[in-house]
Amino acid sequence: MTATIVLLLAVGGASIALVLPSVSERNEYPGLDSYRANQKIEQVAAAGGYERPLVPVVTLAGDTTVDSPGVRAALGAAFDRAAALADGRSVSYADAGDPGFVGADGRVTFGLVYPPTAEVGGLPGSALGEGALIHEALTSAMAAELPPGSRVQVTGLDSLATGTDAGGLNVPIKLAITIVAALAVLLWIFRSSLALVPLLVAFVAVPISFLGLLVVSPFVTIHETTVIMLPLFGIGIAIDYALILVTRWREERARGNDDAEAVHRAMGTAGHAVVFSSLAVAFGLVTMLVLPIPLLRSLGIGGMLVTASSALVTLVLLPVLLERYGRRLRRRQGLDEREEAASRTWTGWARLAVRFRRPAALVTAAFLGGLCLVATTINLNVPTTDHLRTSGPGHDALLTLDRAGVPRGVLTSFEVYVPPGQNTATVADSITDLADIHAVAASPADPSLLTVLPVHEGGDPAGRVTISQVVAAVPDDVLVGGNITQQVEYLDATYAMIPWMLALVALVTFVVLARAFRSLLIPIKAIVLNLLSLGAVLGAMVVLWQWGWGTEALLGIRPDGSIGSFVPVTIFAFLYGLSMDYEVFILSRMREEYDRTGSTGRAVINGVGRTGRLVTAAALILFFSFASMAMGGELDVSVFATGLALGILIDATLIRSVLVPATVAMMGRWNWWLPAWAARILRVPPSPLAPDRP
């Protein structure tokens, strides 16, 4: 057995080493026109495209204006220095000659410095705020080329961002926090060396999932985000599966069965729950394959693989460990007698939920429904300057532009690629004639590129309209690119697929749960409660990250008034499966108790009494896993991780502890009904409607 574990770890470790060189850091969106435009822009100019521009703002001294002798040449030299320092390129009044780059008094001018796609100042230019560390160098380098007394300030969305990745915890530290927290919870549950067994399962399952990534890597893009999230997610879910099986094995041992017989009985009950739970989680994640975004597909595949490997190790390796070494792993004085009985605390709670089922369900559903209504106001657009930093150098530069009469939309400027055969001047005129266009500049150095300076920011509804109008105004072979354009098209493409994703998840979930519980109503209830839970999570995220209620006090990060565009769909895929995880654990025990007693009330009380402590422990482990991901300064990651952590808490408390027992008690005997015609379709024995015993 030891040799087998060592071999599995060696194979998994080798797989990790082989996968890492093929991991992609790029956010690729091959189906989007804006992505193709940005690829063309990068080919032509070697910088810009998807990357957001830095916006240096120059204020000339005294009565000097941009048209004073020698000033335009000095501006050109300053922006050339800025472009060289950023290893990119610049567009400004010096080369374009467009008055749109100049303020009303002629003394304030600005330019756009586009970094290369790979990095800015040594930092990957992806999440908002990651390109803000070269501002001081830009300021001093440009000031050296300008007339005496000139002032240089730098702004831009990155400059105004409320968080960066500087100072955040790295992945090994986050993993260590997750492992320590999980061990503490497991010691609380088992109070013996058995606490190490679920961790061992996780340590084997996670490397094996990388073997799966290695197998699929020639066919799909594996993104670096998947490699980072996979171990954090895998440790939590692998421990969950091992926890339910070990807990049931202890229970069977407490009833007098020897180690082998206890393993056999645990596999027949808890093992069955693990199978259906892993199917539900895996199918929830694999639905991300319908989305047209490689990053999201990569996350779905990684989550599905680690779920499958966790279930496989739990069902194959763990039973052998318990049968061979179970006696040694238990405390010398034997199992606790309390394993023979359900938890008094959770049994008492279940009695209350059954007794007051209608008011409990009504109040809880009303609260969660209110959060769902809040979720309808979610803002997935790029943040606007009104919600970003309100102090600091970047904000001071923004105020300088405001006073000069320059619209804030210039911070979300975007570029248009004009292919050979099209007249650049004609395309520029068609864009200039549109409403809410501040300027359209053509650079002599890049005749195939036009820089569009909009009046409104791209995160505003009016800014989105402007982008749509530009796309509609240009010929079909002219491509509109830029960061903001790709963000807008990404939102439209991704969320247009959400109804299909929901339908697919609901269908698969219904079939899996109908077969697992031999019921028509339980799967429907499970789907409704899961969607209610997910809607409530999004509502809570609006309160925390969009409205900013208590966010700085709790997390030390200032919200920017927006939820990351990728966050809701990714949270849906992960939380839908995980919440179904708990649903299967609890309902499996309820079904078992109902088959034994014929009483729905007893099934609810005994089921919650037996699983409440287990679900609490599992939720705590996953909560700490996701909470560790939020420890850092990068806003996007913190938003995503807190969403998952909130989802786990809401699901394990309000949903599984209140709504599930209350609604099962309300539905009574109808919970367990599966007519013969449905049973034939599902290929399981029917479950006729029988009188409910008291």
Wavefront OBJ file of the C-alpha trace (Angstrom):
o trace
v 0.000 0.000 0.000
v 2.797 2.409 0.907
v 4.530 1.638 -2.387
v 1.293 2.332 -4.282
v 0.850 5.710 -2.617
v 4.462 6.649 -3.308
v 4.059 5.602 -6.955
v 0.881 7.665 -7.342
v 2.572 10.685 -5.809
v 5.584 10.244 -8.099
v 3.387 9.987 -11.198
v 1.373 13.009 -10.100
v 4.508 15.018 -9.361
v 5.958 14.178 -12.765
v 2.667 15.227 -14.369
v 2.835 18.613 -12.652
v 6.372 19.124 -13.979
v 5.283 18.175 -17.510
v 2.120 20.303 -17.482
v 3.706 23.546 -16.285
v 5.734 24.293 -19.473
v 2.552 24.125 -21.576
v 0.498 26.394 -19.307
v -0.747 29.580 -20.954
v -0.743 33.002 -19.297
v -2.726 34.646 -22.081
v -6.437 35.337 -21.995
v -7.478 34.079 -25.416
v -10.904 34.688 -26.950
v -10.604 33.326 -30.492
v -14.305 33.686 -31.302
v -14.440 37.429 -30.665
v -13.933 40.046 -33.396
v -12.288 42.363 -30.873
v -9.790 39.646 -29.966
v -8.848 39.271 -33.646
v -8.506 43.050 -33.830
v -6.163 43.100 -30.857
v -4.088 40.323 -32.368
v -3.709 42.403 -35.526
v -2.816 45.488 -33.494
v -0.106 43.560 -31.661
v 1.293 42.270 -34.960
v 1.403 45.757 -36.475
v 2.541 47.769 -33.453
v 3.974 45.135 -31.054
v 2.167 46.873 -28.178
v -1.334 47.830 -27.182
v -4.244 45.766 -28.334
v -5.844 44.286 -25.224
v -3.580 46.177 -22.811
v -4.961 49.280 -21.138
v -2.994 52.484 -21.810
v -1.185 54.524 -19.216
v -2.172 58.193 -19.548
v 0.637 60.664 -18.808
v -0.711 64.200 -18.324
v 1.636 67.126 -19.028
v 0.979 70.624 -17.673
v 3.214 73.252 -19.228
v 4.523 76.125 -17.141
v 3.430 79.759 -17.358
v 2.051 80.900 -20.720
v 3.688 78.073 -22.637
v 1.291 76.085 -24.846
v 1.669 73.033 -27.026
v 2.093 75.331 -30.028
v 4.940 77.354 -28.498
v 8.279 77.014 -30.320
v 10.023 73.712 -29.606
v 7.283 72.353 -27.342
v 5.872 69.783 -29.765
v 9.362 68.352 -30.332
v 9.930 68.217 -26.579
v 6.617 66.445 -26.116
v 7.621 63.948 -28.781
v 10.907 63.241 -27.010
v 9.134 62.877 -23.646
v 6.566 60.415 -24.922
v 9.253 58.501 -26.812
v 11.110 58.143 -23.492
v 7.903 56.951 -21.830
v 7.275 54.386 -24.562
v 10.846 53.114 -24.360
v 10.655 52.827 -20.580
v 7.404 50.844 -20.817
v 8.882 48.824 -23.693
v 5.820 49.790 -25.722
v 4.637 52.689 -27.843
v 2.830 55.994 -27.406
v 0.214 58.129 -29.161
v 0.109 61.857 -28.379
v -0.300 65.332 -29.817
v 3.369 65.256 -30.765
v 2.929 62.564 -33.415
v -0.802 62.652 -34.193
v -1.168 66.436 -34.203
v -4.794 66.051 -33.117
v -6.155 68.835 -30.853
v -8.202 66.192 -29.030
v -5.045 65.482 -27.032
v -4.919 69.075 -25.767
v -6.940 70.810 -23.051
v -8.988 73.956 -23.575
v -6.204 76.353 -22.526
v -3.500 74.675 -24.611
v -1.288 74.167 -21.553
v -2.502 70.670 -20.611
v -1.913 67.773 -22.937
v -1.952 64.034 -22.503
v -0.930 60.931 -24.385
v -1.511 57.207 -24.340
v 1.369 54.868 -23.537
v 0.564 51.307 -24.607
v 2.508 48.513 -22.936
v 3.265 45.246 -24.718
v 0.890 42.353 -24.176
v 3.303 40.242 -22.158
v 4.008 42.524 -19.216
v 4.335 46.016 -17.850
v 7.237 46.740 -15.556
v 7.685 43.041 -14.871
v 4.032 42.454 -14.040
v 1.482 40.555 -16.142
v -0.965 43.052 -17.568
v -4.252 41.274 -16.920
v -6.198 42.239 -13.812
v -6.957 45.894 -13.162
v -4.163 47.567 -11.215
v -1.284 45.370 -12.330
v 0.433 47.959 -14.493
v 0.817 50.758 -11.979
v 4.342 50.277 -10.683
v 6.327 52.293 -13.284
v 4.592 55.640 -12.774
v 7.380 57.297 -10.833
v 9.918 56.233 -13.435
v 7.686 57.565 -16.236
v 7.216 60.882 -14.462
v 10.907 61.563 -13.936
v 11.937 60.329 -17.397
v 9.395 62.524 -19.203
v 10.070 65.614 -17.062
v 13.717 65.526 -18.131
v 12.703 66.075 -21.784
v 10.101 68.812 -21.231
v 10.475 72.607 -20.929
v 11.522 73.786 -17.438
v 8.674 73.992 -14.930
v 6.524 71.415 -16.703
v 4.641 68.975 -14.507
v 4.042 65.317 -15.400
v 1.311 63.215 -13.789
v 0.195 59.713 -14.737
v -3.330 58.365 -14.618
v -5.332 55.557 -16.222
v -7.565 52.765 -14.988
v -4.582 50.885 -13.576
v -3.385 53.993 -11.758
v -6.802 54.438 -10.172
v -7.363 50.778 -9.341
v -8.243 50.009 -5.720
v -5.941 47.002 -5.403
v -2.877 45.403 -6.951
v -1.237 42.057 -6.544
v 1.669 43.518 -4.579
v 2.026 42.051 -1.122
v -0.455 39.235 -1.616
v 0.134 35.759 -0.305
v 1.670 33.374 -2.816
v 0.192 29.996 -3.683
v 2.391 27.874 -1.345
v 1.424 30.049 1.635
v -2.256 29.851 0.696
v -1.964 26.081 0.426
v -0.265 25.923 3.818
v -3.066 27.967 5.408
v -5.656 25.696 3.815
v -3.909 22.533 5.031
v -3.453 23.802 8.600
v -7.080 24.930 8.799
v -8.284 21.603 7.377
v -6.169 19.649 9.865
v -7.584 21.673 12.755
v -11.156 20.917 11.652
v -10.376 17.224 11.134
v -8.811 16.959 14.591
v -11.969 18.526 16.002
v -14.048 15.894 14.199
v -11.971 12.748 14.808
v -9.779 13.574 17.821
v -7.344 10.897 16.686
v -4.774 10.166 14.003
v -7.690 9.408 11.663
v -7.609 13.151 10.998
v -4.570 12.535 8.782
v -6.403 10.134 6.471
v -8.544 12.722 4.576
v -5.435 14.857 4.144
v -3.587 11.881 2.682
v -6.448 11.354 0.231
v -6.163 15.007 -0.819
v -2.375 14.798 -1.200
v -2.804 11.842 -3.579
v -5.887 13.117 -5.446
v -4.531 16.556 -6.366
v -1.359 15.309 -8.143
v -3.435 12.663 -9.970
v -5.683 15.428 -11.299
v -2.584 16.980 -12.871
v -2.095 13.695 -14.694
v -5.527 14.296 -16.197
v -4.491 17.823 -17.173
v -1.409 16.392 -18.863
v -3.576 14.015 -20.904
v -5.961 16.750 -22.133
v -3.321 19.491 -22.560
v -2.600 18.631 -26.235
v -6.269 19.252 -27.052
v -7.241 22.234 -24.864
v -5.522 25.339 -23.532
v -4.590 24.998 -19.861
v -4.540 28.435 -18.274
v -2.287 29.363 -15.359
v -5.372 30.255 -13.297
v -6.434 26.611 -13.479
v -3.068 25.446 -12.160
v -3.324 27.893 -9.249
v -6.921 27.089 -8.329
v -6.814 23.335 -8.805
v -4.879 22.444 -5.627
v -6.816 24.925 -3.477
v -10.142 23.588 -4.733
v -8.938 19.975 -4.791
v -7.793 19.872 -1.192
v -11.205 21.015 -0.022
v -13.300 18.641 -2.101
v -11.027 15.600 -1.620
v -11.177 16.052 2.143
v -14.964 16.376 1.887
v -15.318 13.005 0.170
v -12.886 11.272 2.494
v -14.602 12.838 5.486
v -18.016 11.407 4.673
v -16.639 7.905 4.100
v -14.417 7.837 7.199
v -17.238 9.204 9.360
v -19.619 6.498 8.164
v -16.921 3.839 8.702
v -16.489 4.992 12.299
v -20.228 4.790 12.777
v -20.329 1.218 11.484
v -17.371 0.270 13.699
v -19.202 1.711 16.696
v -22.088 -0.658 15.936
v -19.784 -3.636 16.462
v -18.698 -4.425 12.899
v -15.058 -5.299 12.290
v -12.894 -3.094 10.047
v -13.618 -5.034 6.838
v -17.375 -5.243 7.380
v -17.481 -1.581 8.402
v -15.735 -0.642 5.140
v -18.214 -2.736 3.155
v -21.225 -1.101 4.824
v -19.767 2.395 4.531
v -19.146 1.915 0.815
v -22.742 0.787 0.349
v -24.076 3.999 1.871
v -21.529 6.827 2.036
v -19.702 5.498 -1.028
v -22.956 5.683 -2.948
v -23.353 9.332 -1.883
v -19.789 10.141 -2.982
v -20.443 8.684 -6.440
v -23.557 10.763 -7.070
v -22.102 13.847 -5.427
v -18.982 13.722 -7.599
v -21.135 13.257 -10.686
v -23.185 16.325 -9.770
v -20.081 18.443 -9.094
v -18.259 17.248 -12.212
v -21.249 17.817 -14.482
v -21.787 21.267 -12.986
v -18.202 22.187 -13.842
v -18.061 20.550 -17.252
v -20.970 22.717 -18.413
v -18.409 25.521 -18.619
v -17.302 23.860 -21.862
v -20.310 25.432 -23.609
v -18.803 28.875 -22.949
v -16.738 30.330 -25.823
v -13.865 31.395 -23.549
v -10.761 29.153 -23.232
v -9.989 30.414 -19.709
v -13.422 29.395 -18.432
v -13.238 26.078 -20.264
v -9.855 25.440 -18.668
v -11.279 26.137 -15.192
v -14.187 23.798 -15.866
v -11.929 20.982 -17.052
v -9.539 21.421 -14.122
v -12.370 21.421 -11.592
v -13.954 18.355 -13.188
v -10.650 16.455 -13.166
v -9.852 17.193 -9.536
v -13.401 16.225 -8.550
v -13.122 12.938 -10.426
v -9.689 12.144 -8.992
v -10.883 12.983 -5.464
v -13.833 10.613 -5.800
v -11.650 7.911 -7.372
v -9.043 7.996 -4.599
v -11.787 8.085 -1.950
v -13.575 5.074 -3.408
v -10.509 2.967 -4.324
v -7.601 3.843 -2.044
v -9.378 4.936 1.133
v -11.316 1.657 1.720
v -8.050 -0.309 1.565
v -6.420 2.071 4.056
v -9.314 1.759 6.488
v -9.449 -2.015 6.247
v -5.700 -2.532 6.715
v -4.752 0.273 9.091
v -8.026 1.417 10.638
v -7.391 -0.215 13.991
v -4.001 1.511 14.301
v -5.382 4.876 13.307
v -8.143 4.874 15.913
v -7.432 5.826 19.483
v -6.173 2.972 21.655
v -9.213 3.013 23.898
v -11.434 2.430 20.890
v -14.037 4.503 19.106
v -16.033 7.132 20.887
v -19.431 5.828 21.934
v -20.932 9.019 20.633
v -20.446 7.694 17.095
v -23.332 5.298 17.755
v -25.793 8.159 18.174
v -26.707 11.203 16.126
v -25.520 14.613 17.255
v -27.795 15.933 19.999
v -27.301 19.496 18.845
v -28.177 18.810 15.235
v -31.020 16.463 16.148
v -32.530 19.183 18.316
v -32.083 21.707 15.520
v -33.783 19.359 13.040
v -36.748 18.922 15.395
v -37.190 22.690 15.469
v -36.918 22.895 11.658
v -39.596 20.203 11.285
v -41.893 21.706 13.929
v -41.686 25.263 12.560
v -41.127 24.261 8.947
v -43.494 26.754 7.331
v -42.364 29.950 9.108
v -38.716 28.816 8.889
v -38.997 28.220 5.154
v -40.913 31.474 4.591
v -38.527 33.733 6.517
v -35.365 32.148 5.095
v -36.681 32.115 1.531
v -37.766 35.764 1.860
v -34.292 36.800 3.026
v -32.538 34.880 0.261
v -35.091 36.118 -2.264
v -34.297 39.690 -1.231
v -30.621 39.065 -1.939
v -31.608 37.610 -5.319
v -33.421 40.860 -6.127
v -30.294 42.784 -5.165
v -28.334 40.518 -7.532
v -30.366 41.827 -10.485
v -28.514 45.151 -10.100
v -25.086 43.549 -10.515
v -22.585 45.579 -12.534
v -20.228 43.468 -14.640
v -18.764 46.304 -16.671
v -15.297 47.797 -16.390
v -15.189 50.078 -13.313
v -15.666 53.787 -13.867
v -13.494 56.480 -12.360
v -16.270 57.530 -9.965
v -15.769 54.262 -8.055
v -11.980 54.043 -8.244
v -9.417 55.851 -6.134
v -10.469 59.288 -4.918
v -6.993 60.319 -3.828
v -3.384 59.812 -4.823
v -1.296 60.780 -7.881
v -3.533 59.010 -10.394
v -6.608 60.831 -9.136
v -4.750 64.161 -9.092
v -3.878 63.659 -12.774
v -7.516 62.866 -13.515
v -8.595 66.126 -11.881
v -6.069 67.970 -14.046
v -7.787 66.535 -17.140
v -11.186 67.509 -15.728
v -10.107 71.117 -15.213
v -8.698 71.214 -18.753
v -12.034 70.096 -20.199
v -10.808 66.680 -21.328
v -13.530 64.014 -20.961
v -12.811 61.012 -18.751
v -13.667 58.687 -21.613
v -10.106 59.114 -22.903
v -8.987 56.687 -20.169
v -10.852 53.938 -22.028
v -9.607 54.898 -25.475
v -9.494 52.076 -27.990
v -7.957 51.393 -31.373
v -9.264 50.424 -34.779
v -7.316 48.281 -37.237
v -7.773 49.340 -40.865
v -6.619 46.598 -43.261
v -4.899 47.262 -46.589
v -7.398 48.273 -49.229
v -9.447 50.473 -46.913
v -8.976 54.242 -46.793
v -7.909 55.179 -43.259
v -9.119 58.789 -43.615
v -12.575 57.649 -44.745
v -12.871 55.251 -41.796
v -11.732 58.000 -39.425
v -14.367 60.388 -40.804
v -17.143 57.804 -40.353
v -16.192 57.421 -36.686
v -15.730 61.161 -36.075
v -19.271 61.835 -37.335
v -20.712 59.707 -34.516
v -22.038 61.266 -31.343
v -19.902 61.228 -28.170
v -16.584 60.912 -29.991
v -13.998 63.336 -28.590
v -11.382 62.693 -31.283
v -10.074 60.125 -33.750
v -6.317 60.238 -34.221
v -4.169 58.617 -36.893
v -0.478 58.148 -36.196
v 1.966 58.570 -39.096
v 4.071 55.756 -37.636
v 1.161 53.274 -37.804
v -1.064 54.194 -40.779
v -3.246 51.100 -40.301
v -4.258 52.127 -36.749
v -6.727 54.725 -35.544
v -6.979 55.793 -31.911
v -10.547 56.578 -30.818
v -10.995 58.928 -27.841
v -14.595 58.606 -26.597
v -16.429 61.118 -24.442
v -17.896 58.558 -22.059
v -16.015 55.876 -20.161
v -16.386 52.343 -21.457
v -17.841 51.213 -18.135
v -20.799 53.599 -18.511
v -23.920 52.520 -20.419
v -23.327 55.491 -22.728
v -19.777 54.295 -23.317
v -21.025 50.844 -24.311
v -23.390 52.489 -26.788
v -20.486 54.439 -28.283
v -18.485 51.239 -28.809
v -21.464 49.551 -30.471
v -21.931 52.546 -32.759
v -18.288 52.487 -33.809
v -18.442 48.762 -34.578
v -21.578 49.316 -36.667
v -20.164 52.354 -38.504
v -16.971 50.790 -39.881
v -16.797 48.315 -42.801
v -16.911 44.609 -41.962
v -13.192 44.037 -42.559
v -12.233 46.937 -40.272
v -11.699 45.553 -36.769
v -12.395 47.473 -33.562
v -10.057 46.462 -30.748
v -8.823 47.684 -27.408
v -9.263 46.475 -23.864
v -12.703 47.963 -23.323
v -14.075 46.653 -26.626
v -12.930 43.121 -25.858
v -14.409 43.337 -22.353
v -17.784 44.397 -23.744
v -17.831 41.674 -26.392
v -16.677 39.096 -23.838
v -19.655 39.936 -21.627
v -22.094 39.656 -24.514
v -20.640 36.352 -25.767
v -20.352 34.699 -22.362
v -23.665 35.656 -20.834
v -25.576 34.929 -24.009
v -24.691 31.281 -23.306
v -25.872 31.326 -19.692
v -29.457 30.158 -20.458
v -28.032 27.148 -22.308
v -25.622 26.470 -19.464
v -28.457 26.637 -16.912
v -30.654 24.344 -18.967
v -27.876 21.785 -19.391
v -26.972 21.837 -15.685
v -30.614 21.498 -14.642
v -31.213 18.578 -16.990
v -28.115 16.652 -15.926
v -28.745 17.368 -12.245
v -32.341 16.207 -12.481
v -31.395 12.898 -14.077
v -28.536 12.199 -11.647
v -30.559 13.029 -8.532
v -33.729 11.337 -9.739
v -31.763 8.132 -10.140
v -29.933 8.606 -6.845
v -33.032 9.243 -4.705
v -35.728 7.578 -6.830
v -37.820 10.718 -6.689
v -39.238 13.341 -9.030
v -39.700 16.193 -6.554
v -36.390 16.023 -4.670
v -34.320 16.860 -7.798
v -36.620 19.781 -8.647
v -36.390 21.094 -5.088
v -32.611 20.686 -5.126
v -32.278 22.672 -8.363
v -34.541 25.470 -7.106
v -32.716 25.745 -3.773
v -29.332 25.750 -5.479
v -30.351 28.552 -7.818
v -31.786 30.452 -4.855
v -28.483 30.003 -3.021
v -26.445 31.195 -6.005
v -28.670 34.223 -6.533
v -28.271 35.120 -2.860
v -24.483 34.840 -3.163
v -24.440 37.275 -6.084
v -26.672 39.624 -4.105
v -24.298 39.460 -1.154
v -21.396 40.244 -3.495
v -23.252 43.304 -4.785
v -23.644 44.518 -1.205
v -20.002 43.793 -0.362
v -18.149 44.704 -3.550
v -20.486 46.970 -5.511
v -22.100 48.965 -2.726
v -19.015 48.544 -0.548
v -20.848 48.028 2.745
v -18.130 47.200 5.287
v -15.668 45.919 2.696
v -12.727 48.082 3.667
v -13.293 47.399 7.361
v -13.489 43.638 6.826
v -10.938 43.037 4.065
v -8.878 46.203 3.830
v -9.642 46.631 0.120
v -11.665 49.455 -1.382
v -14.298 48.155 -3.844
v -14.457 49.647 -7.326
v -18.241 49.435 -7.829
v -18.066 46.496 -10.219
v -17.999 42.713 -10.075
v -15.435 41.086 -12.374
v -17.017 39.987 -15.630
v -15.806 36.393 -15.226
v -16.870 36.100 -11.573
v -20.613 35.224 -11.682
v -20.347 32.477 -14.288
v -17.313 30.906 -12.621
v -18.871 31.087 -9.166
v -22.006 29.502 -10.589
v -20.097 26.550 -12.010
v -18.093 25.909 -8.832
v -20.786 26.608 -6.241
v -23.549 24.765 -8.051
v -21.556 21.573 -7.847
v -20.303 22.136 -4.319
v -23.730 23.001 -2.941
v -25.112 19.915 -4.636
v -22.354 18.065 -2.799
v -23.951 18.902 0.558
v -27.441 18.267 -0.814
v -26.514 14.726 -1.770
v -24.853 14.038 1.588
v -27.927 15.104 3.559
v -30.624 13.694 1.292
v -28.849 10.354 0.948
v -29.089 9.916 4.694
v -32.699 11.101 4.722
v -33.619 8.610 2.002
v -31.871 5.844 3.923
v -33.750 6.738 7.106
v -37.065 6.968 5.263
v -36.581 3.537 3.704
v -35.922 2.216 7.206
v -38.756 3.963 9.066
v -41.320 5.046 6.457
v -41.564 8.419 8.238
v -40.548 11.685 6.596
v -40.318 13.457 9.946
v -37.964 10.833 11.354
v -35.987 10.827 8.128
v -35.418 14.583 8.381
v -34.526 14.541 12.086
v -32.232 11.519 11.897
v -30.733 12.596 8.581
v -29.794 16.077 9.785
v -28.739 14.703 13.163
v -26.307 12.338 11.451
v -24.970 14.708 8.783
v -25.162 18.182 10.363
v -21.777 17.939 12.059
v -20.237 16.448 8.935
v -21.580 19.158 6.607
v -20.426 21.852 9.038
v -16.903 20.428 9.070
v -16.814 20.065 5.288
v -18.073 23.631 4.841
v -15.458 24.980 7.242
v -12.673 23.260 5.314
v -13.851 24.630 1.972
v -14.459 28.035 3.522
v -10.864 28.232 4.757
v -9.659 26.994 1.364
v -11.411 29.819 -0.467
v -10.725 32.392 2.246
v -6.995 31.758 1.831
v -7.358 32.634 -1.866
v -8.749 36.037 -0.873
v -5.675 36.883 1.200
v -3.813 39.285 -1.033
v -4.145 42.663 -2.668
v -5.416 41.657 -6.120
v -9.012 42.819 -6.319
v -10.284 40.361 -8.931
v -9.039 37.333 -6.986
v -10.406 38.690 -3.705
v -13.845 39.249 -5.248
v -13.935 35.745 -6.713
v -12.644 34.033 -3.563
v -14.988 35.863 -1.213
v -17.876 34.917 -3.484
v -17.009 31.240 -3.126
v -16.508 31.568 0.639
v -19.840 33.400 1.036
v -21.529 30.765 -1.077
v -20.243 27.967 1.144
v -21.453 29.751 4.300
v -24.900 30.597 2.922
v -25.366 27.106 1.570
v -24.227 25.248 4.692
v -26.262 27.431 7.050
v -29.448 28.850 5.574
v -29.948 26.327 2.781
v -28.845 22.969 4.204
v -29.612 23.690 7.854
v -32.979 25.414 7.418
v -34.534 25.230 3.968
v -33.652 21.632 3.125
v -35.122 20.064 6.305
v -38.072 22.475 6.320
v -39.048 21.872 2.690
v -38.570 18.105 2.896
v -40.826 18.074 5.979
v -43.412 20.197 4.136
v -43.467 17.912 1.089
v -43.980 14.802 3.223
v -44.550 11.549 1.403
v -44.366 13.265 -2.004
v -40.579 13.530 -1.546
v -40.171 9.804 -2.167
v -42.548 9.313 -5.087
v -41.255 7.893 -8.374
v -44.020 6.516 -10.617
v -43.472 3.408 -12.683
v -43.272 5.251 -16.029
v -40.479 7.528 -14.753
v -38.679 4.596 -13.147
v -38.634 2.778 -16.499
v -37.061 5.810 -18.189
v -34.464 6.199 -15.432
v -33.962 2.420 -15.185
v -34.376 2.249 -11.430
v -37.012 0.562 -9.232
v -40.198 2.634 -8.789
v -41.059 4.267 -5.488
v -44.852 4.244 -5.098
v -46.675 6.860 -3.068
v -47.122 5.404 0.409
v -48.756 6.743 3.599
v -46.330 8.722 5.723
v -45.851 7.245 9.173
v -45.789 9.581 12.158
l 1 2 3 4 5 6 7 8 9 10 11 12 13 14 15 16 17 18 19 20 21 22 23 24 25 26 27 28 29 30 31 32 33 34 35 36 37 38 39 40 41 42 43 44 45 46 47 48 49 50 51 52 53 54 55 56 57 58 59 60 61 62 63 64 65 66 67 68 69 70 71 72 73 74 75 76 77 78 79 80 81 82 83 84 85 86 87 88 89 90 91 92 93 94 95 96 97 98 99 100 101 102 103 104 105 106 107 108 109 110 111 112 113 114 115 116 117 118 119 120 121 122 123 124 125 126 127 128 129 130 131 132 133 134 135 136 137 138 139 140 141 142 143 144 145 146 147 148 149 150 151 152 153 154 155 156 157 158 159 160 161 162 163 164 165 166 167 168 169 170 171 172 173 174 175 176 177 178 179 180 181 182 183 184 185 186 187 188 189 190 191 192 193 194 195 196 197 198 199 200 201 202 203 204 205 206 207 208 209 210 211 212 213 214 215 216 217 218 219 220 221 222 223 224 225 226 227 228 229 230 231 232 233 234 235 236 237 238 239 240 241 242 243 244 245 246 247 248 249 250 251 252 253 254 255 256 257 258 259 260 261 262 263 264 265 266 267 268 269 270 271 272 273 274 275 276 277 278 279 280 281 282 283 284 285 286 287 288 289 290 291 292 293 294 295 296 297 298 299 300 301 302 303 304 305 306 307 308 309 310 311 312 313 314 315 316 317 318 319 320 321 322 323 324 325 326 327 328 329 330 331 332 333 334 335 336 337 338 339 340 341 342 343 344 345 346 347 348 349 350 351 352 353 354 355 356 357 358 359 360 361 362 363 364 365 366 367 368 369 370 371 372 373 374 375 376 377 378 379 380 381 382 383 384 385 386 387 388 389 390 391 392 393 394 395 396 397 398 399 400 401 402 403 404 405 406 407 408 409 410 411 412 413 414 415 416 417 418 419 420 421 422 423 424 425 426 427 428 429 430 431 432 433 434 435 436 437 438 439 440 441 442 443 444 445 446 447 448 449 450 451 452 453 454 455 456 457 458 459 460 461 462 463 464 465 466 467 468 469 470 471 472 473 474 475 476 477 478 479 480 481 482 483 484 485 486 487 488 489 490 491 492 493 494 495 496 497 498 499 500 501 502 503 504 505 506 507 508 509 510 511 512 513 514 515 516 517 518 519 520 521 522 523 524 525 526 527 528 529 530 531 532 533 534 535 536 537 538 539 540 541 542 543 544 545 546 547 548 549 550 551 552 553 554 555 556 557 558 559 560 561 562 563 564 565 566 567 568 569 570 571 572 573 574 575 576 577 578 579 580 581 582 583 584 585 586 587 588 589 590 591 592 593 594 595 596 597 598 599 600 601 602 603 604 605 606 607 608 609 610 611 612 613 614 615 616 617 618 619 620 621 622 623 624 625 626 627 628 629 630 631 632 633 634 635 636 637 638 639 640 641 642 643 644 645 646 647 648 649 650 651 652 653 654 655 656 657 658 659 660 661 662 663 664 665 666 667 668 669 670 671 672 673 674 675 676 677 678 679 680 681 682 683 684 685 686 687 688 689 690 691 692 693 694
